[in-house]
Amino acid sequence: MKKALALFLALVLTMSLMTACGSKKEETPAAAPESGETSSEALPGEGMKIALVCEKVGTQVFLTQMVDALNEAAEKYGFEPTVAECADSAAFEDNMRALVAEDYDLIIGGGWQAGDAINKVATEYPDAANYALIDSEVEAESVKCISYREQEGAYLIGALAALTTDGESHTYGAVHVNEGPGSWKWRYGYMEGVKSIDPDAQFVFNYVGSYSDPAKAKELAIQQYEQGCVFINSAAAGGDSGTFEAAKEKGFYTSGQDVDLTDPENPYIVSSQIKDTYQSVWNLIDEFFSGNYTNDNSVWGVAEGTIGAVYVTHETANPRSERLSDDDIAYLKQVADDIRTGKLDLTNYPTEEEYFAG
């Protein structure tokens, strides 16, 4: 009897131990990774530093887009981002030198204002950092200069202008900063875009002679309107607001430059030619971490996502003009695709003298 009782108690004890072991096994945490393993891979930019050197950012969309792209790229690649804002030309050089001294891996000049400083510093310290300059060109071989095929965006705006006008007038206007060689690609693209739809088109170009003269731009735009222009492309930089004001007062149609300047309060601004600095910074940093980065200059356009037109290659929350139908936009998107694929090649274009001589 005692032997049977002892056997019974031993069996109960064994079962209790087995149950306890089973419970303990369920509660045991997963094994820690072996030595040398990590729970996540290191980002390629960890320990690296990239800086954007530019004017005071404020509300300038051309610059805020660069800053946004820099910070978002930092999250993707893991580098330390810095924005060095400069109040004057001396500050550009001072900031560049400080960044070189602090061993930054890539220094980006945001706009032509950074050109002189980055050219000087990169010439003195060509191997101290990688250098890039957006929207301008300098002579230093160690600076990767990014320029654009603006004629592609101007072509889209020209075609859009002809669709907007819809035969109401064959005279098209444009208010530019100046008549220098640098503006020719804009004028060429605009005229060719218009003439692709309206072969009878004629053009009136006027020049403000300043980057910030809205009053002069408005005066010239009104003169063009009085000459029969129903569409006037504004490329007057800070003077664009004057053209837009005239458009609203007189009832002609217009477009802006570089960033989305369409305005729900001004339905006469039917589009803007885009120079996408957000995409430009992304392209540059993606290339930097691709393993194929060089100091060779680059020229970007519609194919690279950096040039285009609002409602065609770049969307906006602002309402589209009633003058542009869904069919019009579909046509323009096809034109953009033809540029993107090279079917419509605007890379090589004649000089102004050649164009008018022909």
Secondary structure, 3 states (H helix, E strand, C coil): CHHHHHHHHHHHHHHHHHHHHHHHHHHCCCCCCCCCCCCCCCCCCCCCEEEEEEECCCCCHHHHHHHHHHHHHHHHHCCEEEEEEECCHHHHHHHHHHHHHCCCCEEEEECHHHHHHHHHHHHHCCCCCEEEEECCCCCCCCEEEEEECHHHHHHHHHHHHHHHHCCCCCEEEEEECCCCHHHHHHHHHHHHHHHCCCCCCEEEEEECCCCCCHHHHHHHHHHHHHCCCCEEEEECHHHHHHHHHHHHHHCCEEEEEECCCCECCECCEEEEEEECHHHHHHHHHHHHCCCCCCCCCEEECHHHCCEEEECCCECCCCCCCCCCCHHHHHHHHHHHHHHHHCCCCCCCCCCHHHHHHC
